[in-house]
Every structure is written in C-alpha cells, then in structure tokens.
Amino acid sequence: MRFLLRLLSPVLGLVVAAAGVITTIEVITAWLAPASSPLIVPWPTWQAALLATTWSSPVVRGVAIGIGVVGLLVLLVALVGRRHDVRLTDPVPEVTVTTSPRSLARAVGHEVRSHADVVSASVVASSKKVVVKAGTLDAPEGVRDSVRGRVDDLLTRLPLARRPRVSVSVAATKGVK
C-alpha cells in the first residue's frame, strides 16, 4: 500500500496543479481578450449545460456518489498505507521511541538462528504478533520449546511498550549430504 500512496500522491498533486494552471490561463484569457475566450476548456458550453441541470438530476447524483466513492477509496488507501511502527517504552514523557517491524523481526531472527539445533528460520513481526518458522534436523517438539523460550527471553529484554503474541512452529528438515 505504501507504494500505491507514493504513486498516488504525486499524480493527484499534478492533476490539481494542472487544473490550477488551466484555470489561471482561462481567467487571464477571459480578462484580456474576452472575444477569443475560451482558449483551452469550452467553459461557456459547460456553463449552459450546467444551467439546465438541477440538483435532483440523476447526473448530479451520480457524479456526487462517484466523487464520494473515490474520496472514500483514497481515504482507505491512506489509512491502510500508514507506518506500522512498534512502540518502545518512552524514556521520558516528551520522547517517543519506535522501531520498525523489520528490525524487531531481524532481532528475533538472530536470536532464533543462534540456537544450535536450528538450521533455518523465518520471522515476521508486527506490533501485535511475532511469527517464527524454524527448521531443525532434530525432533521438532524439543527444539520448539527451546526456541520459544529464547524468543520470550528476548522480548522480555527489549523495552517494548506492549508485548506481542508469539507463535513458534518448528519443522524437521532433511539434512544435506
């Protein structure tokens, strides 16, 4: 979603800027040479069509609904695309400390991979949940408890404002010969 926001913001900005430039050109043309107006936009024709249109017209209602739907979609994209930082405990009330979910996942991944029985690990983290998928050559049940303990210890050491839920799954992998 962040990519969509980064693409949508300049496009909407350029559309608004272009509308402003075209409006400025039309107004200056209408002031300086009313006989040659309109220059770019056929606004007199549009004005005549709009004078014949009422507020209860189906076209007006359709346009209003369309603009409302587009506005809600833009708002939804903006809300979904916001940063999802992981809050840490604040050292003083005036300072807010955060980290990225990627940094939290990296720290948990280093801790899990440092376990002697883990041969591979994948970690996905957010402020609410940490999901660990590890591979081992040994029995997964014993390694799972050990990995879970390591992750719990790490999350206890980190100054997280809210402790995320932890999900650990360990699967036996085939050894390389």
C-alpha positions as CSV (number, residue, x, y, z in Angstrom):
1,M,0.0,0.0,0.0
2,R,2.9,2.4,0.7
3,F,3.9,2.0,-3.0
4,L,0.4,2.9,-4.1
5,L,0.5,6.0,-1.8
6,R,3.8,7.1,-3.2
7,L,2.5,6.8,-6.7
8,L,-0.9,8.3,-6.0
9,S,0.3,11.4,-4.1
10,P,2.3,13.0,-7.0
11,V,-0.3,12.0,-9.6
12,L,-3.1,13.8,-7.6
13,G,-0.7,16.7,-7.0
14,L,0.0,17.1,-10.7
15,V,-3.7,16.9,-11.5
16,V,-4.5,19.7,-9.0
17,A,-1.6,21.7,-10.3
18,A,-2.7,21.3,-13.9
19,A,-6.3,22.3,-13.1
20,G,-4.9,25.4,-11.4
21,V,-2.7,26.3,-14.4
22,I,-5.6,25.8,-16.8
23,T,-8.0,27.8,-14.7
24,T,-5.4,30.6,-14.4
25,I,-4.9,30.6,-18.2
26,E,-8.7,30.7,-18.9
27,V,-9.3,33.5,-16.4
28,I,-6.4,35.7,-17.8
29,T,-7.6,35.0,-21.4
30,A,-11.2,36.0,-20.4
31,W,-10.0,39.2,-18.8
32,L,-7.5,40.3,-21.6
33,A,-9.4,39.1,-24.7
34,P,-13.0,38.2,-24.0
35,A,-13.7,37.6,-27.7
36,S,-11.0,34.8,-28.0
37,S,-12.2,33.1,-24.9
38,P,-12.3,30.1,-24.3
39,L,-8.7,29.1,-25.0
40,I,-8.4,25.5,-23.7
41,V,-11.6,24.5,-21.9
42,P,-15.0,25.0,-23.6
43,W,-16.5,26.5,-20.4
44,P,-19.3,28.5,-21.9
45,T,-20.8,25.3,-23.4
46,W,-20.3,23.6,-20.0
47,Q,-21.9,26.6,-18.2
48,A,-25.0,26.4,-20.5
49,A,-25.3,22.7,-19.8
50,L,-25.0,23.2,-16.1
51,L,-27.6,25.9,-16.0
52,A,-30.1,23.4,-17.4
53,T,-29.2,20.9,-14.8
54,T,-30.9,20.7,-11.3
55,W,-29.7,19.3,-8.0
56,S,-32.2,16.5,-8.3
57,S,-30.9,15.5,-11.7
58,P,-29.6,11.8,-12.0
59,V,-26.4,13.1,-13.5
60,V,-25.7,15.3,-10.4
61,R,-26.5,12.5,-8.0
62,G,-24.3,10.0,-10.0
63,V,-21.3,12.4,-10.0
64,A,-21.8,13.1,-6.3
65,I,-21.9,9.4,-5.5
66,G,-18.8,8.8,-7.7
67,I,-16.8,11.5,-6.1
68,G,-17.8,10.2,-2.6
69,V,-16.7,6.7,-3.5
70,V,-13.4,7.9,-4.9
71,G,-12.8,10.0,-1.8
72,L,-13.5,7.0,0.5
73,L,-11.1,4.9,-1.5
74,V,-8.4,7.5,-1.3
75,L,-9.0,7.7,2.5
76,L,-8.9,3.9,2.8
77,V,-5.7,3.7,0.9
78,A,-4.2,6.4,3.1
79,L,-5.3,4.7,6.3
80,V,-4.0,1.3,5.3
81,G,-0.7,2.6,4.0
82,R,0.4,4.3,7.2
83,R,3.5,3.1,9.0
84,H,3.0,0.3,11.4
85,D,5.8,1.0,13.9
86,V,6.5,-1.0,17.0
87,R,6.4,1.3,20.1
88,L,9.0,1.0,22.7
89,T,8.8,2.3,26.2
90,D,9.4,6.1,26.3
91,P,12.5,7.2,28.4
92,V,10.7,10.4,29.3
93,P,7.2,11.7,28.5
94,E,8.5,14.1,25.9
95,V,10.2,11.4,23.8
96,T,8.5,8.8,21.7
97,V,10.6,5.8,20.7
98,T,9.7,3.3,17.9
99,T,11.3,0.7,15.8
100,S,10.2,-0.9,12.6
101,P,8.7,-4.4,12.4
102,R,11.6,-5.4,10.2
103,S,14.1,-4.5,12.9
104,L,12.1,-6.5,15.5
105,A,11.9,-9.5,13.1
106,R,15.7,-9.2,12.5
107,A,16.5,-9.2,16.2
108,V,14.2,-12.2,16.8
109,G,15.7,-14.0,13.8
110,H,19.3,-13.5,15.0
111,E,18.3,-14.9,18.4
112,V,16.5,-18.0,16.8
113,R,19.3,-18.7,14.4
114,S,21.9,-18.6,17.2
115,H,20.2,-21.8,18.6
116,A,22.5,-24.8,17.9
117,D,19.7,-27.0,16.7
118,V,18.1,-24.5,14.3
119,V,19.3,-24.8,10.7
120,S,16.9,-22.2,9.1
121,A,14.5,-19.6,10.4
122,S,12.0,-17.1,9.1
123,V,10.5,-14.4,11.2
124,V,7.6,-12.0,10.5
125,A,6.9,-9.4,13.2
126,S,4.4,-6.6,13.9
127,S,3.4,-4.7,17.0
128,K,0.8,-7.3,17.8
129,K,2.4,-10.6,16.7
130,V,5.7,-12.3,16.1
131,V,5.6,-15.5,13.9
132,V,8.6,-17.7,13.9
133,K,9.1,-20.6,11.5
134,A,12.2,-22.6,12.1
135,G,13.8,-25.7,10.6
136,T,15.8,-28.3,12.5
137,L,17.5,-31.7,12.0
138,D,16.4,-32.9,15.4
139,A,13.0,-33.7,16.9
140,P,10.8,-30.5,16.4
141,E,9.0,-30.8,19.7
142,G,12.1,-30.3,21.9
143,V,13.5,-27.6,19.7
144,R,10.2,-25.7,19.7
145,D,10.1,-25.2,23.4
146,S,13.7,-24.1,23.4
147,V,13.2,-21.6,20.6
148,R,10.0,-20.3,22.3
149,G,12.0,-19.7,25.5
150,R,14.7,-17.8,23.6
151,V,12.1,-15.6,21.9
152,D,10.3,-14.9,25.1
153,D,13.6,-14.0,26.8
154,L,14.5,-11.6,24.0
155,L,11.1,-10.0,24.1
156,T,11.4,-9.6,27.9
157,R,14.8,-7.9,27.4
158,L,13.6,-5.5,24.7
159,P,11.8,-2.3,26.0
160,L,8.6,-3.0,24.2
161,A,5.6,-0.8,25.2
162,R,3.3,-3.8,24.5
163,R,4.4,-7.4,24.3
164,P,3.3,-9.0,21.1
165,R,1.9,-12.6,20.9
166,V,4.4,-15.2,19.9
167,S,3.8,-18.1,17.5
168,V,6.6,-20.6,17.0
169,S,6.5,-23.5,14.6
170,V,9.4,-25.9,14.1
171,A,9.6,-28.4,11.3
172,A,12.1,-31.2,10.7
173,T,14.2,-30.5,7.6
174,K,16.2,-33.0,5.6
175,G,19.9,-32.9,6.1
176,V,22.3,-32.1,3.3
177,K,24.5,-35.0,2.3
